[in-house]
Amino acid sequence: MWVRVLGTIDILAGAILIFGTGVNLSKIVFLIFGVILLVKSFLGLPKDFASWIDIFCGIILLLSVFFSLPVWVGIVFGLLILQKGIFSFL
């Protein structure tokens, strides 16, 4: 059950990275999900590559609060974290 909850967080974060700039979401949403991904990544940091994906996506979410990042960066990292979230349900 815990894996599905974390996978849902990954899917939501991926959707925010992919569609966040077009929908004009609040910066608080980016900040909250960036912090959640960073905290989640430190649970399994040295163990697997998936935690490194969480770190990179969390940093991208936090950077997007302060800077205007290119759209392709959000799409690439959004697809990575979205794929990770979908695989957690399989």
C-alpha positions as CSV (number, residue, x, y, z in Angstrom):
1,M,0.0,0.0,0.0
2,W,2.8,2.4,0.8
3,V,4.3,1.9,-2.7
4,R,1.0,2.9,-4.2
5,V,0.8,6.1,-2.1
6,L,4.3,7.1,-3.2
7,G,3.5,6.2,-6.8
8,T,0.5,8.5,-6.7
9,I,2.7,11.3,-5.4
10,D,5.1,10.6,-8.3
11,I,2.2,10.7,-10.9
12,L,0.9,14.0,-9.5
13,A,4.4,15.5,-9.5
14,G,4.9,14.4,-13.1
15,A,1.6,15.9,-14.1
16,I,2.5,19.1,-12.4
17,L,5.9,19.2,-14.2
18,I,4.3,18.5,-17.6
19,F,1.2,20.7,-17.4
20,G,2.1,23.1,-14.6
21,T,3.3,26.0,-16.7
22,G,0.3,25.8,-19.1
23,V,-2.3,25.7,-16.3
24,N,-0.6,28.4,-14.3
25,L,-0.6,26.6,-11.0
26,S,0.3,28.4,-7.8
27,K,3.9,28.4,-6.8
28,I,2.9,26.8,-3.4
29,V,2.0,23.6,-5.3
30,F,5.4,23.5,-6.9
31,L,7.0,24.2,-3.6
32,I,5.1,21.5,-1.7
33,F,5.6,18.8,-4.3
34,G,9.3,19.7,-4.6
35,V,9.8,19.3,-0.9
36,I,7.8,16.0,-0.8
37,L,9.9,14.6,-3.6
38,L,13.2,15.6,-1.9
39,V,12.0,14.1,1.5
40,K,10.9,10.9,-0.3
41,S,14.2,10.6,-2.1
42,F,16.2,10.6,1.1
43,L,14.3,7.5,2.2
44,G,16.1,5.4,-0.3
45,L,18.9,7.6,-1.6
46,P,21.9,5.2,-1.6
47,K,19.9,2.2,-2.6
48,D,18.5,2.8,-6.1
49,F,18.5,5.0,-9.1
50,A,14.8,5.9,-8.6
51,S,15.7,8.1,-5.6
52,W,18.0,10.1,-7.8
53,I,15.1,10.7,-10.2
54,D,13.2,12.0,-7.2
55,I,16.0,14.4,-6.3
56,F,16.3,15.8,-9.8
57,C,12.6,16.3,-10.2
58,G,12.3,17.8,-6.7
59,I,15.1,20.3,-7.5
60,I,13.4,21.1,-10.8
61,L,10.1,21.8,-9.0
62,L,11.8,24.0,-6.5
63,L,13.8,25.9,-9.2
64,S,10.6,26.5,-11.1
65,V,9.3,28.5,-8.2
66,F,12.1,31.0,-8.5
67,F,13.1,30.8,-12.2
68,S,11.3,30.4,-15.5
69,L,12.6,27.1,-16.8
70,P,12.3,25.9,-20.4
71,V,9.2,23.9,-21.2
72,W,11.2,20.9,-22.4
73,V,12.9,20.5,-19.0
74,G,9.5,20.2,-17.3
75,I,8.4,17.7,-19.9
76,V,11.5,15.5,-19.8
77,F,11.6,15.3,-16.0
78,G,7.8,15.1,-15.8
79,L,7.9,12.0,-18.0
80,L,10.6,10.4,-16.0
81,I,8.7,10.8,-12.7
82,L,5.4,9.9,-14.3
83,Q,6.9,6.7,-15.7
84,K,8.3,5.9,-12.2
85,G,4.9,6.4,-10.7
86,I,3.1,4.2,-13.2
87,F,5.7,1.4,-12.7
88,S,5.0,1.5,-8.9
89,F,1.4,0.3,-9.7
90,L,2.6,-2.7,-11.7
